[in-house]
Amino acid sequence: MVPGGTQWLYLPARHRELMQARLLQNQDGVIYAPILSRRLIPLLGLDPEKVFGWSVQAPIAEETEALVNEAFDKLPDSTPLKERVLRAHEIGYKKWYPPGFGYEQVMTFIKAHYFRKA
């Protein structure tokens, strides 16, 4: 679960298991989407099967992904790649989430799991 929120996050394999066991409802228009942009996951060298995701309405997932990718494309190429990917997610999610409705929790989770300093 996202800290301080009510959204459950699963790895893709676990999501498939829960769907097969019918422990998650299959709702029209709701899809499984990774918490990171599908386009940017490979740039971080991550295995998509190791990136958490959530069940979300398809238009929301598509809009959020587009906002993140648009932000990434607008950031200077001279910005270090990992920093650019993180900043793109910050910009994209901030445009989608209204203030006080999950932005901080989502970004805290993303930073803790995918952008920790080695």
GROMACS elastic network, one bead per residue, 0.5 to 0.9 nm:
[ bonds ]
;  ai    aj funct       b0    kb
    1     4     6  0.82223   500
    1     5     6  0.69381   500
    1     6     6  0.64933   500
    1     7     6  0.55616   500
    1     9     6  0.54822   500
    1    10     6  0.85067   500
    2     5     6  0.52188   500
    2     6     6  0.66726   500
    2     7     6  0.58240   500
    2     8     6  0.64299   500
    2     9     6  0.69558   500
    2   102     6  0.85942   500
    2   105     6  0.61467   500
    2   106     6  0.63590   500
    2   108     6  0.86248   500
    2   109     6  0.65381   500
    3     6     6  0.81414   500
    3     7     6  0.88748   500
    3   105     6  0.57343   500
    3   106     6  0.78795   500
    3   108     6  0.80295   500
    3   109     6  0.72011   500
    4   102     6  0.80923   500
    4   105     6  0.63263   500
    5     8     6  0.84957   500
    5   101     6  0.85643   500
    5   102     6  0.65854   500
    5   105     6  0.67935   500
    5   106     6  0.85264   500
    7    54     6  0.73490   500
    7    55     6  0.85233   500
    8    53     6  0.84160   500
    8    54     6  0.64091   500
    8    55     6  0.81604   500
    9    15     6  0.87211   500
    9    34     6  0.89255   500
    9    35     6  0.83630   500
    9    52     6  0.58169   500
    9    53     6  0.52857   500
    9    55     6  0.80989   500
   10    13     6  0.79692   500
   10    14     6  0.59603   500
   10    15     6  0.57246   500
   10    34     6  0.89001   500
   10    51     6  0.83898   500
   10    52     6  0.51952   500
   10    53     6  0.54533   500
   10    54     6  0.62428   500
   10    55     6  0.89109   500
   11    14     6  0.54005   500
   11    15     6  0.62377   500
   11    16     6  0.87992   500
   11    34     6  0.83848   500
   11    48     6  0.88903   500
   11    49     6  0.64709   500
   11    50     6  0.61385   500
   11    51     6  0.60545   500
   11    53     6  0.61323   500
   11    54     6  0.84646   500
   12    15     6  0.50419   500
   12    16     6  0.62484   500
   12    17     6  0.87053   500
   12    32     6  0.80187   500
   12    33     6  0.88381   500
   12    34     6  0.81521   500
   12    48     6  0.81102   500
   12    49     6  0.56726   500
   12    50     6  0.75388   500
   12    51     6  0.75709   500
   12    52     6  0.69830   500
   12    53     6  0.69691   500
   12    54     6  0.88878   500
   13    16     6  0.51430   500
   13    17     6  0.62808   500
   13    18     6  0.87496   500
   13    49     6  0.70180   500
   13    50     6  0.89084   500
   14    18     6  0.61781   500
   14    19     6  0.85440   500
   15    18     6  0.51918   500
   15    19     6  0.61817   500
   15    20     6  0.86314   500
   15    24     6  0.82913   500
   15    32     6  0.78363   500
   15    53     6  0.85032   500
   15    54     6  0.82718   500
   15    55     6  0.87348   500
   16    19     6  0.50888   500
   16    20     6  0.60959   500
   16    21     6  0.85523   500
   17    20     6  0.51419   500
   17    21     6  0.61176   500
   17    22     6  0.84496   500
   17    23     6  0.85649   500
   18    21     6  0.51076   500
   18    22     6  0.60069   500
   18    23     6  0.50714   500
   18    24     6  0.57718   500
   19    23     6  0.60037   500
   19    24     6  0.53170   500
   19    25     6  0.72057   500
   19    26     6  0.73204   500
   20    23     6  0.76759   500
   20    24     6  0.85059   500
   21    24     6  0.78794   500
   22    25     6  0.65035   500
   22    26     6  0.80453   500
   26    29     6  0.89938   500
   26    30     6  0.73938   500
   26    31     6  0.86349   500
   27    30     6  0.55121   500
   27    31     6  0.82826   500
   27    57     6  0.89958   500
   28    31     6  0.84550   500
   28    57     6  0.85245   500
   29    56     6  0.83024   500
   29    57     6  0.55616   500
   29    58     6  0.56537   500
   29    59     6  0.80831   500
   30    55     6  0.62383   500
   30    56     6  0.52118   500
   30    58     6  0.55173   500
   30    59     6  0.87924   500
   31    54     6  0.80789   500
   31    55     6  0.54305   500
   31    56     6  0.55340   500
   31    57     6  0.60651   500
   31    58     6  0.56326   500
   31    61     6  0.80425   500
   32    53     6  0.65675   500
   32    54     6  0.54580   500
   32    56     6  0.63235   500
   32    57     6  0.85723   500
   32    58     6  0.83776   500
   32    61     6  0.86210   500
   33    36     6  0.84089   500
   33    37     6  0.87931   500
   33    38     6  0.84611   500
   33    52     6  0.85443   500
   33    53     6  0.52305   500
   33    54     6  0.55956   500
   33    55     6  0.64085   500
   33    56     6  0.68700   500
   33    58     6  0.83828   500
   33    61     6  0.64504   500
   33    62     6  0.89434   500
   34    37     6  0.68511   500
   34    38     6  0.68999   500
   34    48     6  0.80268   500
   34    51     6  0.63461   500
   34    52     6  0.57094   500
   34    54     6  0.64303   500
   34    55     6  0.89274   500
   34    61     6  0.87640   500
   35    38     6  0.86096   500
   35    51     6  0.71798   500
   35    52     6  0.59284   500
   35    54     6  0.69829   500
   35   106     6  0.84546   500
   35   110     6  0.76912   500
   36    39     6  0.85114   500
   36    40     6  0.71804   500
   36    41     6  0.64832   500
   36    51     6  0.73716   500
   36    52     6  0.80343   500
   36    53     6  0.78478   500
   36    65     6  0.80268   500
   36    68     6  0.87311   500
   36    89     6  0.74632   500
   36   110     6  0.79195   500
   37    40     6  0.51955   500
   37    41     6  0.61616   500
   37    64     6  0.84654   500
   37    65     6  0.55301   500
   37    66     6  0.84830   500
   37    68     6  0.68113   500
   37    69     6  0.71326   500
   37    89     6  0.78981   500
   38    41     6  0.54364   500
   38    42     6  0.77745   500
   38    48     6  0.78271   500
   38    65     6  0.76931   500
   39    42     6  0.68619   500
   39    43     6  0.78074   500
   39    65     6  0.85796   500
   39    69     6  0.75291   500
   40    43     6  0.51777   500
   40    44     6  0.67840   500
   40    69     6  0.77950   500
   40    72     6  0.87783   500
   40    85     6  0.69448   500
   41    44     6  0.54543   500
   41    45     6  0.67535   500
   41    46     6  0.57063   500
   41    47     6  0.74779   500
   41    48     6  0.66750   500
   41    51     6  0.81544   500
   41    85     6  0.89925   500
   42    46     6  0.56329   500
   42    47     6  0.72069   500
   42    48     6  0.77137   500
   43    46     6  0.75831   500
   43    81     6  0.79036   500
   43    82     6  0.82917   500
   43    85     6  0.83661   500
   44    47     6  0.89911   500
   44    81     6  0.80717   500
   44    82     6  0.67476   500
   44    85     6  0.80783   500
   44   114     6  0.86552   500
   46    49     6  0.84543   500
   46    50     6  0.71174   500
   46    51     6  0.74275   500
   46   114     6  0.88647   500
   47    50     6  0.53479   500
   47    51     6  0.69146   500
   48    51     6  0.52838   500
   48    52     6  0.84709   500
   49    52     6  0.79787   500
   51   113     6  0.89980   500
   51   114     6  0.86620   500
   55    58     6  0.88908   500
   56    59     6  0.84766   500
   56    60     6  0.68490   500
   56    61     6  0.63567   500
   57    60     6  0.54437   500
   57    61     6  0.63691   500
   57    62     6  0.87647   500
   58    61     6  0.51072   500
   58    62     6  0.60815   500
   58    63     6  0.85046   500
   59    62     6  0.51050   500
   59    63     6  0.59716   500
   59    64     6  0.84542   500
   60    63     6  0.51303   500
   60    64     6  0.59868   500
   60    65     6  0.84218   500
   60    96     6  0.84885   500
   61    64     6  0.52755   500
   61    65     6  0.60640   500
   61    66     6  0.85319   500
   62    65     6  0.51751   500
   62    66     6  0.60921   500
   62    67     6  0.86314   500
   63    66     6  0.50748   500
   63    67     6  0.61629   500
   63    68     6  0.86846   500
   63    96     6  0.80543   500
   64    67     6  0.50869   500
   64    68     6  0.62388   500
   64    69     6  0.86043   500
   64    92     6  0.62897   500
   64    93     6  0.65602   500
   64    95     6  0.83499   500
   64    96     6  0.64032   500
   65    68     6  0.51921   500
   65    69     6  0.61089   500
   65    70     6  0.84648   500
   65    89     6  0.88350   500
   65    92     6  0.76255   500
   65    93     6  0.88645   500
   66    69     6  0.51266   500
   66    70     6  0.59130   500
   66    71     6  0.84750   500
   66    92     6  0.79521   500
   67    70     6  0.51157   500
   67    71     6  0.61316   500
   67    72     6  0.86039   500
   67    88     6  0.81983   500
   67    89     6  0.83207   500
   67    91     6  0.77187   500
   67    93     6  0.75606   500
   67    95     6  0.75158   500
   67    96     6  0.79893   500
   68    71     6  0.51651   500
   68    72     6  0.61978   500
   68    73     6  0.87260   500
   68    85     6  0.85339   500
   68    87     6  0.88119   500
   68    88     6  0.51495   500
   68    89     6  0.52112   500
   68    90     6  0.79130   500
   68    91     6  0.67382   500
   68    93     6  0.70706   500
   69    73     6  0.62063   500
   69    74     6  0.87009   500
   69    85     6  0.89295   500
   69    88     6  0.69509   500
   69    89     6  0.82593   500
   69    92     6  0.77956   500
   70    73     6  0.51580   500
   70    74     6  0.63340   500
   70    75     6  0.88574   500
   70    88     6  0.78772   500
   70    92     6  0.79538   500
   71    74     6  0.51686   500
   71    75     6  0.63228   500
   71    84     6  0.89871   500
   71    85     6  0.89683   500
   71    87     6  0.79947   500
   71    89     6  0.77828   500
   71    90     6  0.89838   500
   71    91     6  0.64151   500
   71    92     6  0.64213   500
   72    75     6  0.53848   500
   72    76     6  0.84663   500
   72    84     6  0.64635   500
   72    85     6  0.63684   500
   72    86     6  0.88813   500
   72    87     6  0.76013   500
   72    89     6  0.80238   500
   72    91     6  0.88149   500
   72    92     6  0.88462   500
   73    76     6  0.79258   500
   73    77     6  0.84156   500
   73    88     6  0.84247   500
   74    77     6  0.86173   500
   74    88     6  0.87816   500
   75    78     6  0.84951   500
   75    79     6  0.73468   500
   75    84     6  0.67262   500
   75    87     6  0.84021   500
   75    88     6  0.76710   500
   76    79     6  0.56147   500
   76    84     6  0.80462   500
   77    80     6  0.76801   500
   77    81     6  0.79540   500
   77    84     6  0.81897   500
   78    81     6  0.83297   500
   79    82     6  0.84726   500
   79    83     6  0.67336   500
   79    84     6  0.58158   500
   80    83     6  0.53977   500
   80    84     6  0.60464   500
   80    85     6  0.87418   500
   81    85     6  0.61748   500
   81    86     6  0.86256   500
   82    85     6  0.51891   500
   82    86     6  0.62346   500
   82    87     6  0.85629   500
   82   115     6  0.76561   500
   83    86     6  0.51564   500
   83    87     6  0.60119   500
   83    88     6  0.85015   500
   83   115     6  0.85846   500
   84    87     6  0.50965   500
   84    88     6  0.60539   500
   84    89     6  0.87019   500
   85    88     6  0.51260   500
   85    89     6  0.64318   500
   85    90     6  0.87636   500
   86    89     6  0.52343   500
   86    90     6  0.62988   500
   86    91     6  0.87616   500
   86   110     6  0.84837   500
   86   111     6  0.77980   500
   86   114     6  0.89033   500
   86   115     6  0.74514   500
   87    91     6  0.61571   500
   87    92     6  0.84898   500
   88    91     6  0.51639   500
   88    92     6  0.59563   500
   88    93     6  0.83945   500
   89    92     6  0.50568   500
   89    93     6  0.57911   500
   89    94     6  0.81101   500
   89   107     6  0.79900   500
   89   110     6  0.88438   500
   90    93     6  0.54827   500
   90    94     6  0.59290   500
   90    95     6  0.86246   500
   90   103     6  0.84657   500
   90   107     6  0.68549   500
   91    94     6  0.52037   500
   91    95     6  0.63075   500
   91    96     6  0.88659   500
   92    95     6  0.53213   500
   92    96     6  0.65297   500
   92    97     6  0.88227   500
   93    96     6  0.50867   500
   93    97     6  0.58983   500
   93   103     6  0.65119   500
   93   106     6  0.83258   500
   93   107     6  0.81296   500
   94    97     6  0.53908   500
   94    98     6  0.73433   500
   94    99     6  0.79133   500
   94   103     6  0.62002   500
   94   104     6  0.88708   500
   95    98     6  0.75367   500
   96   103     6  0.85329   500
   97   100     6  0.80700   500
   97   101     6  0.61979   500
   97   102     6  0.65867   500
   97   103     6  0.56675   500
   98   101     6  0.55919   500
   98   102     6  0.78586   500
   98   103     6  0.75671   500
   99   102     6  0.77325   500
   99   103     6  0.70878   500
   99   104     6  0.88118   500
  100   103     6  0.69337   500
  100   104     6  0.76642   500
  101   104     6  0.81051   500
  101   105     6  0.86566   500
  102   105     6  0.52065   500
  102   106     6  0.60437   500
  102   107     6  0.85254   500
  103   106     6  0.52904   500
  103   107     6  0.61310   500
  103   108     6  0.84718   500
  104   107     6  0.52821   500
  104   108     6  0.59841   500
  104   109     6  0.85999   500
  105   108     6  0.51128   500
  105   109     6  0.62421   500
  105   110     6  0.86699   500
  106   109     6  0.52037   500
  106   110     6  0.62015   500
  106   111     6  0.86397   500
  107   111     6  0.59645   500
  107   112     6  0.83724   500
  108   111     6  0.52789   500
  108   112     6  0.60650   500
  108   113     6  0.86164   500
  109   112     6  0.51816   500
  109   113     6  0.61377   500
  109   114     6  0.83760   500
  110   113     6  0.53596   500
  110   114     6  0.57152   500
  110   115     6  0.70523   500
  111   114     6  0.55434   500
  111   116     6  0.62684   500
  112   115     6  0.61843   500
  112   116     6  0.56941   500
  113   116     6  0.66802   500
  115   118     6  0.88058   500
